[in-house]
Amino acid sequence: MAEAYIIDAVRTPRGIGKQGKGALAHMHPQHLAATCLTAIKDRNDLDTSTVDDVIWSVSTQDGMQAGDLGRMAALDAGYDVTSSGTTLDRFCGGGITSVALAAAQVMSGMEDCVVAGGTEMMSLTAQMTKDKMAAGLKPPMMGSHNERLMRSHPQSHQGVCGDAIATIEGFTREELDEVGYRSQQRAAKAIAEGRFDKSVVPVKDDEGNVVLDKEEYPRPQTTREGLAELEPAFAKIANVPLDKSGTTFAGLVNAKYPDVEIKHFHHAGNSSGVVDGAAAVLVASKDYAQNHGLKPRARIVATANMGDDPTLMLNAPVPAAKKVLAKAGLTTDDIDLFEINEAFAVVAAKFVKDLGLDWDKVNVNGGSIALGHPIGATGSILIGTMVDELERQNKRYGLVTMCAAGGMAPAIIVERVDDFVD
């Protein structure tokens, strides 16, 4: 089987995902995607007529984020019309999946050059959700067509699931707040030292004016004392009736776990930030790269997908990591760095605890608590961050994984390389 190599990875800065507040909130999501695709093209002098496909991830494919963003953004970025494009949805995990599918196409020999990535403008999705709720429309998983599924696999609000897992696992509020504090401190150090500079490309408007060229979400002034004062974010919505039957988010968890009295620990300071952003990763075969004068930065060693209990929703990263390690013939001791998306503090805390990891190897530049989580893009961002950090530390193996709605987790292992593997 052929090898698949990461040639380059870029991303936008992440803007605060609120209408009227975030620097990117007035942009079109296609523009953010095209920004990354243009950077990949220009940085690598890429002949886009040789790009076999653009595989893109968008979770909320509605409104301006609908209509095969992968193809439309490629055209917007000036790619040759022969360069095809598709868009996928694996909720939060789509940004890893887009890269994994690109790798699979290259490794199978079906394609030689694929650009993978993702976009999410949470400023748009948040507003769309509010508008739909105001119009009396239920969330997709709560619609009448899903009543049978919800009876067999009740699926609650992600934040309530996070609190339920923390309750079951016995984590304390202080332990989870420490995850949030650590994320902010590490992100602040990484930004100050320019660790993201290699991958971050500025977002410009159509006139060429810079709209955003640095991270907008981090709060480096965060203190442990300040985190301790924040009210839990999901205590109120957990018990609000969702329909005439009186079903609540807490009730959906208790339908499967009746003995769990959910304690509420998560808040804005130990949960992922709501942001806008995009990322792209250039994946190519050895022959393609050599024929086009491209130098590899990393080799994609293995990928895996894993499902777990959809009711608790957020617990699949640990089994996904074990699965991808087995595929690669590696152990946790072989992995130099881990990236586990900080959807909620408990996800990272449980990952570290269950795999017996040292925090010195996990999310060393902070995570989504400090930097934000543009759902469909985050996986691709983390892969780029991993490649950058493996190069900075001169390390070999990195593992990236993240939880996704529906109780899923994709995972990927990459190996830093200085040249092609024979």
C-alpha positions in Angstrom: 0.0 0.0 0.0 1.2 3.5 -0.8 2.1 6.0 1.9 0.1 9.2 2.4 2.1 12.3 3.4 1.1 15.7 4.9 2.9 18.3 2.8 1.4 21.4 4.5 -1.3 22.6 6.9 -2.8 26.0 7.4 -5.6 27.6 9.3 -7.3 30.8 10.0 -7.1 32.5 13.4 -10.2 31.7 15.4 -12.6 34.6 15.8 -15.2 35.0 18.6 -18.3 33.2 17.3 -20.9 35.9 18.1 -22.7 38.1 15.7 -21.7 41.7 16.1 -18.7 40.8 18.3 -16.4 38.5 16.5 -14.0 39.8 13.8 -15.0 37.0 11.4 -18.7 36.9 12.1 -19.7 39.0 9.1 -17.7 36.9 6.7 -19.1 34.1 4.5 -17.9 30.6 5.5 -16.9 30.0 1.9 -14.5 32.9 2.3 -12.8 31.4 5.3 -12.5 28.0 3.5 -11.1 29.8 0.4 -8.6 31.6 2.5 -7.1 28.3 3.6 -7.3 26.8 0.2 -5.6 29.8 -1.4 -2.8 29.6 1.2 -2.2 25.9 0.5 -2.1 26.7 -3.2 0.3 29.7 -3.0 2.6 28.3 -0.3 3.3 25.2 -2.3 3.1 26.6 -5.8 0.3 24.0 -6.3 -0.9 23.3 -9.8 -4.6 22.9 -8.9 -5.4 21.1 -12.1 -3.5 18.2 -10.5 -5.6 18.3 -7.3 -7.8 15.2 -7.4 -10.3 16.3 -4.8 -11.1 18.7 -2.0 -12.6 16.9 1.0 -14.2 19.4 3.4 -15.9 19.1 6.8 -18.9 21.2 7.9 -21.1 20.1 10.7 -24.1 22.5 10.3 -24.7 22.3 6.6 -27.5 24.9 6.6 -27.9 28.4 5.4 -24.6 29.9 4.1 -22.8 26.7 5.2 -24.9 24.5 2.9 -24.3 23.6 -0.8 -21.0 21.6 -0.8 -18.7 24.1 0.7 -15.6 22.1 -0.4 -16.4 22.5 -4.1 -17.6 26.1 -3.9 -14.6 27.3 -1.8 -12.2 25.6 -4.2 -13.7 27.5 -7.1 -13.6 30.7 -5.0 -9.9 30.1 -4.3 -9.2 30.0 -8.0 -8.7 26.2 -8.2 -8.9 24.7 -11.6 -12.4 23.5 -12.5 -11.1 20.0 -12.8 -10.4 19.9 -9.1 -13.5 18.3 -7.6 -14.9 18.8 -4.1 -17.1 17.2 -1.6 -18.4 18.0 1.9 -19.0 15.7 4.9 -20.4 15.8 8.4 -19.2 13.8 11.4 -20.2 16.5 13.8 -17.1 17.6 15.8 -15.0 14.8 14.3 -15.3 15.8 10.7 -12.0 17.7 10.5 -10.1 14.5 11.3 -12.3 12.4 9.0 -11.7 14.7 6.0 -7.9 14.1 6.4 -8.4 10.4 7.0 -10.5 10.0 3.8 -7.8 12.0 1.9 -5.2 9.6 3.2 -7.3 6.6 2.4 -7.7 7.8 -1.2 -4.0 8.3 -1.6 -2.9 5.1 0.1 -5.3 3.1 -2.0 -3.7 4.6 -5.2 -7.0 6.0 -6.4 -5.8 9.6 -6.0 -2.5 11.3 -5.7 -3.2 14.8 -4.3 -6.1 15.8 -2.0 -6.7 18.9 0.0 -8.7 18.1 3.2 -10.0 20.5 5.8 -13.1 22.0 7.3 -15.0 25.2 8.2 -17.4 26.2 10.9 -18.8 29.6 11.7 -20.4 29.2 15.1 -21.6 32.7 14.9 -23.9 31.6 12.1 -24.9 28.2 13.6 -25.7 29.7 17.0 -28.0 32.3 15.4 -29.7 29.7 13.1 -30.4 27.5 16.2 -31.9 30.4 18.1 -34.1 31.3 15.1 -35.3 27.7 14.7 -36.1 27.3 18.4 -38.0 30.6 18.3 -40.0 29.3 15.4 -40.9 26.2 17.4 -38.6 23.8 15.5 -37.0 21.1 17.6 -33.3 20.2 17.4 -32.7 17.5 14.8 -32.4 14.7 17.3 -35.6 15.8 19.1 -37.9 15.8 16.0 -40.9 13.4 15.8 -39.1 11.3 13.1 -36.5 10.4 15.7 -38.8 9.4 18.6 -38.1 5.7 18.0 -34.3 6.3 17.9 -34.5 8.4 21.1 -36.3 5.6 22.9 -33.5 3.2 22.2 -30.6 5.6 22.2 -31.6 8.8 24.1 -29.2 11.7 23.2 -29.0 14.7 25.4 -27.3 18.1 25.3 -23.5 17.8 25.1 -22.9 20.0 28.1 -25.3 17.9 30.2 -23.5 14.8 29.0 -20.2 16.3 30.1 -21.6 16.9 33.5 -23.1 13.4 33.7 -19.7 11.8 32.8 -18.0 14.0 35.4 -20.5 12.8 38.0 -20.1 9.1 37.0 -16.3 9.3 36.9 -16.0 11.2 40.2 -14.2 14.3 38.9 -14.3 17.4 41.1 -15.1 20.9 40.0 -11.5 21.9 41.0 -10.0 19.2 38.8 -12.0 20.3 35.8 -11.3 24.0 36.4 -7.6 23.1 36.4 -8.0 21.7 32.9 -9.4 25.0 31.9 -6.7 27.0 33.6 -3.9 24.9 32.1 -5.4 25.3 28.7 -5.3 29.1 29.0 -1.8 29.2 30.3 -0.4 26.9 27.7 -2.2 28.7 24.9 -0.9 32.1 26.1 2.7 30.8 26.1 2.3 29.2 22.7 1.0 32.4 21.2 3.7 34.5 22.9 6.4 32.2 21.6 4.9 32.1 18.0 4.3 28.4 18.0 1.2 28.8 15.8 2.8 31.3 13.3 3.8 28.6 10.8 0.3 27.6 10.2 -1.9 30.6 10.8 -2.8 32.7 7.8 -4.6 36.0 8.0 -8.1 36.5 6.9 -8.5 39.4 4.5 -11.6 40.9 2.9 -12.2 41.2 -0.8 -10.3 44.5 -0.9 -7.2 42.9 0.7 -7.7 44.5 4.2 -6.7 42.2 7.1 -9.8 41.2 9.1 -8.1 39.0 11.6 -4.5 37.8 11.9 -4.4 36.5 15.5 -6.4 34.4 17.9 -9.4 36.4 19.2 -10.8 34.0 21.9 -8.1 33.3 24.5 -8.3 34.8 27.9 -4.8 34.7 29.3 -5.8 36.7 32.4 -7.8 33.7 33.6 -7.2 32.7 37.2 -8.1 29.6 39.2 -10.0 31.9 41.6 -12.0 33.5 38.7 -12.9 30.0 37.3 -14.2 29.0 40.7 -16.6 31.9 40.8 -18.3 31.0 37.5 -21.8 29.5 37.6 -22.4 26.1 36.0 -23.6 26.6 32.4 -25.9 23.6 32.0 -27.7 23.4 35.3 -30.7 25.4 34.2 -31.2 23.9 30.7 -30.8 20.3 32.1 -34.3 20.4 33.6 -36.2 22.6 31.2 -39.1 20.6 29.5 -38.3 20.1 25.8 -41.8 19.1 24.8 -45.4 18.6 26.1 -44.4 15.2 27.5 -42.0 17.0 30.0 -38.9 15.4 28.6 -35.7 17.2 29.7 -32.0 16.9 28.8 -31.3 15.4 32.2 -34.2 13.0 31.7 -32.7 11.8 28.5 -29.6 10.8 30.4 -31.6 9.3 33.2 -33.6 7.2 30.8 -30.6 5.1 30.4 -28.8 5.9 33.7 -31.6 6.2 36.2 -29.3 6.2 39.3 -27.1 9.1 38.1 -28.0 12.4 39.9 -26.2 14.8 37.7 -23.9 17.3 39.3 -23.1 20.4 37.2 -19.4 21.3 36.9 -18.9 22.7 33.4 -19.1 26.4 32.6 -17.6 28.9 30.1 -14.2 28.6 31.6 -13.8 24.8 31.3 -15.7 24.2 28.1 -14.7 24.8 24.5 -15.1 28.3 23.1 -17.6 29.3 20.5 -15.6 30.5 17.5 -15.4 30.9 13.7 -12.5 29.3 11.8 -11.3 27.1 9.0 -8.3 24.8 8.2 -6.7 22.9 5.3 -4.2 20.0 5.1 -2.4 19.1 1.8 -2.1 15.3 1.5 -0.1 13.6 -1.3 1.5 10.4 -2.5 5.3 10.0 -2.6 5.3 10.0 -6.4 3.2 13.1 -6.7 5.2 15.1 -4.1 8.5 14.1 -5.7 7.3 14.9 -9.2 6.1 18.3 -8.1 9.1 19.2 -5.9 7.2 19.0 -2.6 8.8 18.1 0.7 6.9 15.9 3.2 6.3 17.1 6.8 4.6 14.1 8.2 3.4 10.6 7.3 -0.1 9.4 8.1 0.5 6.2 10.0 -3.0 5.0 10.8 -6.6 6.2 11.2 -9.5 4.8 13.0 -13.2 5.5 13.8 -15.0 4.4 17.0 -18.5 4.5 18.3 -19.5 4.4 21.9 -22.6 5.1 24.0 -24.6 7.9 22.3 -26.4 8.7 25.5 -23.2 9.8 27.3 -22.0 10.9 23.9 -18.4 12.0 24.8 -16.6 8.8 25.8 -15.4 7.4 22.5 -11.9 9.1 22.3 -10.3 6.5 24.7 -11.4 3.4 22.7 -10.6 5.3 19.5 -7.1 5.9 20.7 -6.7 2.3 21.6 -8.0 1.2 18.2 -5.7 3.5 16.2 -2.7 2.5 18.3 -3.4 -1.2 17.6 -3.7 -0.5 13.9 -0.3 1.3 14.0 1.3 -1.4 16.1 2.2 1.2 18.7 1.5 1.8 22.4 0.9 5.0 24.3 4.6 4.9 25.3 5.5 5.3 21.7 3.5 8.5 21.2 5.4 11.6 21.9 2.4 14.1 21.9 -1.3 13.8 22.1 -4.1 16.2 21.1 -7.5 15.5 22.6 -10.0 18.1 21.8 -11.2 20.0 24.9 -14.9 19.9 24.0 -15.4 19.9 27.8 -12.8 19.6 30.5 -14.0 16.1 31.5 -13.2 14.7 28.0 -9.5 15.6 28.3 -9.4 14.7 32.0 -10.9 11.2 31.4 -8.6 10.6 28.4 -5.5 11.3 30.4 -6.8 9.3 33.4 -7.9 6.2 31.4 -4.8 6.0 29.3 -2.4 6.7 32.2 -0.9 9.7 30.4 1.3 12.6 31.6 -0.2 16.1 31.0 3.3 17.1 29.8 2.5 15.2 26.5 -1.1 16.2 26.2 -2.4 19.5 24.6 0.9 21.2 25.2 -0.2 24.4 23.5 -3.6 24.6 25.1 -6.8 23.5 23.5 -10.3 24.4 22.6 -11.1 25.7 26.0 -8.6 28.5 25.4 -8.6 28.7 21.6 -12.1 27.8 20.7 -13.8 24.9 18.8 -15.1 25.6 15.2 -16.8 22.3 15.1 -16.2 21.1 11.5 -12.7 22.6 11.3 -11.2 21.6 14.7 -9.9 18.2 13.7 -7.9 19.6 10.8 -6.6 22.4 13.0 -5.4 19.9 15.6 -3.6 17.8 12.9 -1.8 20.9 11.7 -1.0 21.9 15.3 0.4 18.4 15.9 2.7 18.5 12.9 4.0 22.0 13.9 4.7 20.8 17.4 6.4 17.6 16.4 8.7 19.7 14.3 9.3 22.2 17.0 10.2 19.5 19.6 11.9 17.2 17.1 9.6 14.4 18.1 8.4 11.5 16.1 4.8 10.3 16.7 1.6 12.3 17.5 -2.0 11.1 18.1 -5.0 13.3 17.6 -8.6 12.4 18.6 -11.8 14.0 19.6 -15.3 13.2 20.7 -18.2 13.8 18.3 -22.0 13.9 18.8 -23.8 10.6 18.5 -21.1 9.0 20.7 -18.3 8.8 18.1 -14.6 9.6 17.8 -12.2 9.5 14.9 -8.4 9.2 15.6 -5.3 9.6 13.6 -1.6 9.0 14.2 1.0 11.0 12.3 4.8 10.6 12.1 7.1 13.6 11.6 9.5 12.9 8.7 12.4 14.7 7.1 12.1 12.8 3.9 10.0 10.1 2.3 9.8 6.6 3.9 11.2 3.9 1.6 
